[in-house]
Amino acid sequence: MAGNLTAILPFEDLSFPGLADVTHVKILAALAAFPVVVIILNVLGQLLLPRDKAHPPVVFHWIPVLGSAIEYGMDPLQFFERCREKYGNVFTFVLLGRRMTVALGPKGSNLILGGKLSEVSAEEAYTPLTTPVFGPGVVYDCPNHVLMEQKKFVKFGLSTDNFRAYVGMIEDEITSFLNNDPAFSAFQDKNSLEWGSFEAFKTCSEMTILTASRTLQGPEIRAALNKSFADIYHDLDNGFTPINWLMPNLPLPSYRRRDAAQKAMSDFYVNIIQKRRAEGRMDDSDMMAALCGQTYKDGRAVTDREVAHMLTALLMAGQHTSSSSVSWTVMHLANSPAIVEALYQEQVKYFSNPDGTLRPMTYEEMKKLPVLDGIMRETLRLHSPIHTIMRAVVSDVVVPRSLAAPSEEGQYIIPKGHTAVASPAFTQVDRKIWKNHAEWDPYRWIDPSGEAAQALQEYLTGDKVDYGYGFVSKGTESVYQPFGAGRHRCIGEHFAYLQVGCILVTLVRNLEFQLDEIPGTDYSSLFACPKGQCSVKYRRRITSDSR
């Protein structure tokens, strides 16, 4: 009978109908269930398994490996606030498989930014990100003592004589920009009541790179700011993102463009150096001239390629922080007409000519303008360009539990292999430290008895330490650290105040602003920038000489 059936029906029809389809469904169901099972096991592990109490508490997260990446990436300061409320000042969160241990507050900053080289390393934390962009042999791609020498070389170029010359250069550059840029050139009539507009971050970024190249970088770099240079800069800048730090070796087109741009930028600088040397022009008053001819303590001369890479680092890092600061300040001024008027009247008070015009400032005079100083410091307090500072933990770090919560006793251990995190930006807007912490109030810096003046005093005049590039205030326990603290404190802060101050003064001398609402903060890059496009209204200022 079976044989007859076989002769009549195909062999596969003797099997159970739809068995293959059922198998496929089971496989798909198993695959779909796998992530759910992983999430459940991850959650149960956090809730049921005993925690190593020698280590800081770990922030609860649903998805393994991903951890708290989404919450942290959307708004790190709010994420830190929520974690502090639940876990205290010291906690660990998972970021794409990495263990990030945060120590908040001034004592947390002191622990990490003032940490021993034998325990924490900025070089190991940042070189996967910075070396492909800046180039090898400089900044974090060298031993710490070599970096300290390089900072000393750069500091040599940041001289008072150079700063005095830079004031006029920056004013001239911004005045020319206002006269020739398409966003401003159509509204030149000082007697017109018509308002124009400009996109804040884009425009301020252009102004900062023009002024930085005119002063620090030298005339050849300023003259080269054309589309070709802009394309190279753009490709290089696209390599300076969180994904490049987390995954530095992906085989992506953007990574290849970054590497090609780094070589092109390096060759560009080296060619200028060689041309200057051939023409006997190695004494110009810019950073290139200051760096060329320097010698390390071991007798080795700084190479042209190292100079090129240091100049690239100055261009890239300084551009991000200054453009962010200028744009935030311009937007707050446009939203605060009374403070704009106070800033303008400060200029009238100190720099008026008999004919009603305003004479140029000097570098020494810039440092004695309280309204301008308060405006810049308040913007840096509220909008610190760098929200998170990291160090690789190279050996176990002991943390007093009292740092996490004053009532606790004993100690925590941050294990080797973790990344230690400090956030001066969080401390600078901490509601437990600052009155009206979220309010932009430049006058808080003018009050000699306020918390801002005390914080500034601690930052500027605290214990002096020479890390290898001259004595600086350690500043690691101040609640105000706009340029970092400790051995990696930014040595460009004096130039930054000069650059930002000159840009603001030149703008306010020429323009009035309007803006109804300050935008939120975009944390998607490594720097805290304004979110979206923000159009600021302006018109030419009506002054006594233009009536």
Secondary structure, 3 states (H helix, E strand, C coil): CHHHHHHHCCHHHHCCCCHHHHHHHHHHHHHHHHHHHHHHHHHHHHHHCCCCCCCCCECCCCCCCCECHHHHHHCHHHHHHHHHHHHCCEEEEEECCEEEEEECHHHHHHHHHCCCCCCEEHHHHHHHHHHHHHCCCCCCCCCHHHHHHHHHHHHHHCCHHHHHHHHHHHHHHHHHHHHHCHHHHCCCCCCCCCCEEEEHHHHHHHHHHHHHHHHHHCHHHHHCCCHHHHHHHHHHHCCCCHHHHHCCCCCCHHHHHHHHHHHHHHHHHHHHHHHHHHHCCCCCCCHHHHHCCCECCCCCECCHHHHHHHHHHHHHHHHHHHHHHHHHHHHHHHCCHHHHHHHHHHHHHHHECCCCCECCCCHHHHCCCHHHHHHHHHHHHHCCCCCCEEEEECCCEEEEHHHHCCCCCCEEEECCCCEEEECHHHHCCCCCCCCCCCCCCHHHHCCCCCHHHHHHHHHHHCCEEECCCCEEECCCCCCCCCCCCHHHCCCCHHHHHHHHHHHHHHHHHHEEEECCCCCCEECCCCCCEECCCCEEEEEECCCHHHC
